[in-house]
Amino acid sequence: MGSWLGTIVRFIVSGLVVLLVSWFLPGVRVAGFTGALIAAAVIAVLGYLVESLLGKKISPQSRGIIGFVTSAVVIYVAQFIVPDYLSVSIIGALLAAFVIGIIDAFVPTELR
């Protein structure tokens, strides 16, 4: 039961982070809290797939330039999967990856 509760809390925190980023950064738009939750889920799944295909060194958690660029690409691609909920420019994806990386360093939101 505790594992499920932790997963739900991390998922909600991820949605809040996406929503917060959309409020403060230009080039990032999310359709409300529901849209933020959907976007967070899609970003988490895409991140998991990229990490599964290319290895742990490519993951955003590696905190290097490759992880940063990968995170930005994942955020940018997510908008094509859920276009009604997330809209991101290239600059917005780069800024979002940077801010989410900083927030994730203090409040881990890993959903795996």
ZADRENPA-803970 format. One record per residue (C-alpha): residue in one letter; chain; residue number from 1; x, y, z. Coordinates in nm, 2 decimals, padded with zeros to 4 digits. Layout:
residues N
@type: a | mol: A | seq: NUM | X: X | Y: Y | Z: Z;
...
//
This chain:
residues 112
@type: m | mol: A | seq: 1 | X: 00.00 | Y: 00.00 | Z: 00.00;
@type: g | mol: A | seq: 2 | X: 00.28 | Y: 00.24 | Z: 00.09;
@type: s | mol: A | seq: 3 | X: 00.44 | Y: 00.19 | Z: -00.25;
@type: w | mol: A | seq: 4 | X: 00.12 | Y: 00.29 | Z: -00.43;
@type: l | mol: A | seq: 5 | X: 00.08 | Y: 00.59 | Z: -00.21;
@type: g | mol: A | seq: 6 | X: 00.44 | Y: 00.70 | Z: -00.28;
@type: t | mol: A | seq: 7 | X: 00.38 | Y: 00.66 | Z: -00.66;
@type: i | mol: A | seq: 8 | X: 00.06 | Y: 00.86 | Z: -00.65;
@type: v | mol: A | seq: 9 | X: 00.23 | Y: 01.14 | Z: -00.45;
@type: r | mol: A | seq: 10 | X: 00.53 | Y: 01.15 | Z: -00.69;
@type: f | mol: A | seq: 11 | X: 00.28 | Y: 01.16 | Z: -00.99;
@type: i | mol: A | seq: 12 | X: 00.09 | Y: 01.45 | Z: -00.84;
@type: v | mol: A | seq: 13 | X: 00.42 | Y: 01.63 | Z: -00.76;
@type: s | mol: A | seq: 14 | X: 00.53 | Y: 01.58 | Z: -01.12;
@type: g | mol: A | seq: 15 | X: 00.20 | Y: 01.73 | Z: -01.24;
@type: l | mol: A | seq: 16 | X: 00.24 | Y: 02.03 | Z: -01.01;
@type: v | mol: A | seq: 17 | X: 00.60 | Y: 02.08 | Z: -01.14;
@type: v | mol: A | seq: 18 | X: 00.48 | Y: 02.08 | Z: -01.50;
@type: l | mol: A | seq: 19 | X: 00.20 | Y: 02.32 | Z: -01.41;
@type: l | mol: A | seq: 20 | X: 00.44 | Y: 02.55 | Z: -01.22;
@type: v | mol: A | seq: 21 | X: 00.68 | Y: 02.55 | Z: -01.51;
@type: s | mol: A | seq: 22 | X: 00.40 | Y: 02.64 | Z: -01.75;
@type: w | mol: A | seq: 23 | X: 00.31 | Y: 02.94 | Z: -01.54;
@type: f | mol: A | seq: 24 | X: 00.65 | Y: 03.08 | Z: -01.52;
@type: l | mol: A | seq: 25 | X: 00.82 | Y: 03.00 | Z: -01.85;
@type: p | mol: A | seq: 26 | X: 00.75 | Y: 03.14 | Z: -02.19;
@type: g | mol: A | seq: 27 | X: 00.68 | Y: 02.88 | Z: -02.46;
@type: v | mol: A | seq: 28 | X: 00.52 | Y: 02.62 | Z: -02.23;
@type: r | mol: A | seq: 29 | X: 00.14 | Y: 02.59 | Z: -02.21;
@type: v | mol: A | seq: 30 | X: -00.05 | Y: 02.33 | Z: -02.02;
@type: a | mol: A | seq: 31 | X: -00.43 | Y: 02.29 | Z: -02.02;
@type: g | mol: A | seq: 32 | X: -00.49 | Y: 02.31 | Z: -01.64;
@type: f | mol: A | seq: 33 | X: -00.40 | Y: 02.06 | Z: -01.37;
@type: t | mol: A | seq: 34 | X: -00.55 | Y: 01.77 | Z: -01.56;
@type: g | mol: A | seq: 35 | X: -00.34 | Y: 01.86 | Z: -01.86;
@type: a | mol: A | seq: 36 | X: -00.04 | Y: 01.88 | Z: -01.64;
@type: l | mol: A | seq: 37 | X: -00.10 | Y: 01.53 | Z: -01.50;
@type: i | mol: A | seq: 38 | X: -00.15 | Y: 01.39 | Z: -01.85;
@type: a | mol: A | seq: 39 | X: 00.17 | Y: 01.57 | Z: -01.97;
@type: a | mol: A | seq: 40 | X: 00.36 | Y: 01.45 | Z: -01.67;
@type: a | mol: A | seq: 41 | X: 00.25 | Y: 01.09 | Z: -01.74;
@type: v | mol: A | seq: 42 | X: 00.35 | Y: 01.11 | Z: -02.11;
@type: i | mol: A | seq: 43 | X: 00.68 | Y: 01.27 | Z: -02.02;
@type: a | mol: A | seq: 44 | X: 00.75 | Y: 01.00 | Z: -01.77;
@type: v | mol: A | seq: 45 | X: 00.67 | Y: 00.72 | Z: -02.01;
@type: l | mol: A | seq: 46 | X: 00.88 | Y: 00.88 | Z: -02.29;
@type: g | mol: A | seq: 47 | X: 01.17 | Y: 00.92 | Z: -02.05;
@type: y | mol: A | seq: 48 | X: 01.14 | Y: 00.56 | Z: -01.94;
@type: l | mol: A | seq: 49 | X: 01.14 | Y: 00.44 | Z: -02.30;
@type: v | mol: A | seq: 50 | X: 01.44 | Y: 00.65 | Z: -02.40;
@type: e | mol: A | seq: 51 | X: 01.63 | Y: 00.53 | Z: -02.09;
@type: s | mol: A | seq: 52 | X: 01.53 | Y: 00.17 | Z: -02.17;
@type: l | mol: A | seq: 53 | X: 01.65 | Y: 00.20 | Z: -02.53;
@type: l | mol: A | seq: 54 | X: 01.96 | Y: 00.40 | Z: -02.48;
@type: g | mol: A | seq: 55 | X: 02.07 | Y: 00.32 | Z: -02.12;
@type: k | mol: A | seq: 56 | X: 02.09 | Y: 00.50 | Z: -01.79;
@type: k | mol: A | seq: 57 | X: 02.37 | Y: 00.74 | Z: -01.90;
@type: i | mol: A | seq: 58 | X: 02.12 | Y: 00.91 | Z: -02.13;
@type: s | mol: A | seq: 59 | X: 01.86 | Y: 00.96 | Z: -01.86;
@type: p | mol: A | seq: 60 | X: 01.78 | Y: 01.31 | Z: -01.73;
@type: q | mol: A | seq: 61 | X: 01.88 | Y: 01.19 | Z: -01.38;
@type: s | mol: A | seq: 62 | X: 02.24 | Y: 01.17 | Z: -01.50;
@type: r | mol: A | seq: 63 | X: 02.25 | Y: 01.55 | Z: -01.48;
@type: g | mol: A | seq: 64 | X: 02.49 | Y: 01.59 | Z: -01.76;
@type: i | mol: A | seq: 65 | X: 02.45 | Y: 01.78 | Z: -02.09;
@type: i | mol: A | seq: 66 | X: 02.33 | Y: 01.46 | Z: -02.26;
@type: g | mol: A | seq: 67 | X: 02.06 | Y: 01.41 | Z: -01.99;
@type: f | mol: A | seq: 68 | X: 01.96 | Y: 01.78 | Z: -02.02;
@type: v | mol: A | seq: 69 | X: 01.92 | Y: 01.76 | Z: -02.40;
@type: t | mol: A | seq: 70 | X: 01.74 | Y: 01.43 | Z: -02.38;
@type: s | mol: A | seq: 71 | X: 01.50 | Y: 01.58 | Z: -02.12;
@type: a | mol: A | seq: 72 | X: 01.43 | Y: 01.87 | Z: -02.35;
@type: v | mol: A | seq: 73 | X: 01.37 | Y: 01.64 | Z: -02.65;
@type: v | mol: A | seq: 74 | X: 01.13 | Y: 01.43 | Z: -02.44;
@type: i | mol: A | seq: 75 | X: 00.94 | Y: 01.74 | Z: -02.33;
@type: y | mol: A | seq: 76 | X: 00.92 | Y: 01.87 | Z: -02.69;
@type: v | mol: A | seq: 77 | X: 00.81 | Y: 01.53 | Z: -02.83;
@type: a | mol: A | seq: 78 | X: 00.54 | Y: 01.49 | Z: -02.56;
@type: q | mol: A | seq: 79 | X: 00.34 | Y: 01.78 | Z: -02.71;
@type: f | mol: A | seq: 80 | X: 00.28 | Y: 01.58 | Z: -03.03;
@type: i | mol: A | seq: 81 | X: 00.14 | Y: 01.29 | Z: -02.83;
@type: v | mol: A | seq: 82 | X: -00.10 | Y: 01.50 | Z: -02.62;
@type: p | mol: A | seq: 83 | X: -00.14 | Y: 01.82 | Z: -02.83;
@type: d | mol: A | seq: 84 | X: -00.47 | Y: 01.92 | Z: -02.66;
@type: y | mol: A | seq: 85 | X: -00.29 | Y: 01.93 | Z: -02.32;
@type: l | mol: A | seq: 86 | X: 00.06 | Y: 02.04 | Z: -02.38;
@type: s | mol: A | seq: 87 | X: 00.22 | Y: 02.30 | Z: -02.62;
@type: v | mol: A | seq: 88 | X: 00.60 | Y: 02.37 | Z: -02.60;
@type: s | mol: A | seq: 89 | X: 00.84 | Y: 02.57 | Z: -02.82;
@type: i | mol: A | seq: 90 | X: 01.20 | Y: 02.45 | Z: -02.86;
@type: i | mol: A | seq: 91 | X: 01.32 | Y: 02.73 | Z: -02.63;
@type: g | mol: A | seq: 92 | X: 01.03 | Y: 02.64 | Z: -02.39;
@type: a | mol: A | seq: 93 | X: 01.14 | Y: 02.28 | Z: -02.39;
@type: l | mol: A | seq: 94 | X: 01.50 | Y: 02.38 | Z: -02.31;
@type: l | mol: A | seq: 95 | X: 01.40 | Y: 02.61 | Z: -02.03;
@type: a | mol: A | seq: 96 | X: 01.15 | Y: 02.35 | Z: -01.89;
@type: a | mol: A | seq: 97 | X: 01.42 | Y: 02.08 | Z: -01.89;
@type: f | mol: A | seq: 98 | X: 01.65 | Y: 02.32 | Z: -01.70;
@type: v | mol: A | seq: 99 | X: 01.39 | Y: 02.42 | Z: -01.44;
@type: i | mol: A | seq: 100 | X: 01.26 | Y: 02.07 | Z: -01.40;
@type: g | mol: A | seq: 101 | X: 01.62 | Y: 01.94 | Z: -01.35;
@type: i | mol: A | seq: 102 | X: 01.67 | Y: 02.20 | Z: -01.08;
@type: i | mol: A | seq: 103 | X: 01.34 | Y: 02.12 | Z: -00.91;
@type: d | mol: A | seq: 104 | X: 01.41 | Y: 01.75 | Z: -00.94;
@type: a | mol: A | seq: 105 | X: 01.74 | Y: 01.79 | Z: -00.77;
@type: f | mol: A | seq: 106 | X: 01.56 | Y: 01.90 | Z: -00.46;
@type: v | mol: A | seq: 107 | X: 01.22 | Y: 01.72 | Z: -00.49;
@type: p | mol: A | seq: 108 | X: 01.28 | Y: 01.40 | Z: -00.68;
@type: t | mol: A | seq: 109 | X: 00.98 | Y: 01.32 | Z: -00.91;
@type: e | mol: A | seq: 110 | X: 01.10 | Y: 01.00 | Z: -01.07;
@type: l | mol: A | seq: 111 | X: 00.80 | Y: 00.78 | Z: -01.15;
@type: r | mol: A | seq: 112 | X: 00.98 | Y: 00.45 | Z: -01.20;
//
